[in-house]
Amino acid sequence: MIGRLAIIGVGLIGGSLSLALKKAGMVKEVIGYSRTEQIHQQAVNLGVIDKSAASIAEAVRDADIIFIAVPIASMSSILVEIAESVRDGTIITDGCSVKVHVVTAAKHALGNNFSRFIPGHPIAGTEHSGTKAAYASLYQNHRVILTPVKQTNSRALSIVRSMWQATGAEVSDMEAEYHDIVLAATSHLPHVLAFNLVGMLAECDNCDDILQYAAGGFRDFSRIVSSDAVMWRDICLSNKDAILGLLRQYHQDLRKIEEAIKEEDGDFLIDVFGRAKQARDVRFNGNIN
């Protein structure tokens, strides 16, 4: 049972964690902080948090666990503010989708408290954002990756793992560097491709006709383009090496497909498409969390 949970950034990710823990009876009190007073009031009115704090210092002062759910570009400054007010023994964790950047920022900001910082990434979300989008079952049957380092306090790690398990999530550990490579391939690159494709089609003279007749496959693929543009800019810049490496590989393979279409090399296309289908069918069995 968590006595007091402080959430810095009461949007979809932070708000859903609060609602999930409340539903599971795993937290006594949730204190929320946001830069916007309107969000404070909205979060209280919706029952996402119990109290709102006027500052980060007030939010974290007596917290047992602090969960940071802010854009990655804000993490360094938020961690510095937390370090100035956090009490000894408080566990700090986060939900950012790029881990090396966050671990480095935490190491510089938290000093002796760094051992109780548990880097984390819940692999769950929707194309919607904000407090109103939060819901208790967001993490049910989804993965949460924790990326502890050698200095990480084992008891703090265990507590954060139990917190996420209480939401219904499947929790695993991974090295931060490897996490960023994996997420670049499975999340960051697909978002870049989707943003580019929809942006390209939106510039066409017959854009309305193209989008009007878009089938379900296009809608499924392009849904993620409704995600927050600023957040994805920050993710791309924070994980640029892994994303750029994958983009170079993607360009090379795409040029091969382009050449095969040009030369009417159907055998090559069948081979590429068939291997891709088999890989997805075998590994995912029609279900990706």
Sequence and secondary structure as in RCSB ss.txt:
>XXXX:A:sequence
MIGRLAIIGVGLIGGSLSLALKKAGMVKEVIGYSRTEQIHQQAVNLGVIDKSAASIAEAVRDADIIFIAVPIASM
SSILVEIAESVRDGTIITDGCSVKVHVVTAAKHALGNNFSRFIPGHPIAGTEHSGTKAAYASLYQNHRVILTPVK
QTNSRALSIVRSMWQATGAEVSDMEAEYHDIVLAATSHLPHVLAFNLVGMLAECDNCDDILQYAAGGFRDFSRIV
SSDAVMWRDICLSNKDAILGLLRQYHQDLRKIEEAIKEEDGDFLIDVFGRAKQARDVRFNGNIN
>XXXX:A:secstr
 EEEEEEES SHHHHHHHHHHHHTT EEEEEEE S HHHHHHHHHTTS SEE SSHHHHHTT SEEEE S GGGH
HHHHHHHHHH  TT EEEE  S HHHHHHHHHHHHGGGGGGEE EEEE   S  SGGG  TTTTTT EEEE   T
T  HHHHHHHHHHHHHTT EEEE  HHHHHHHHIIIIIHHHHHHHHHHHHHHTSTTHHHHHHT  HHHHHHHGGG
GS HHHHHHHHHHTHHHHHHHHHHHHHHHHHHHHHHHTT HHHHHHHHHHHHHHHHHHHTT   
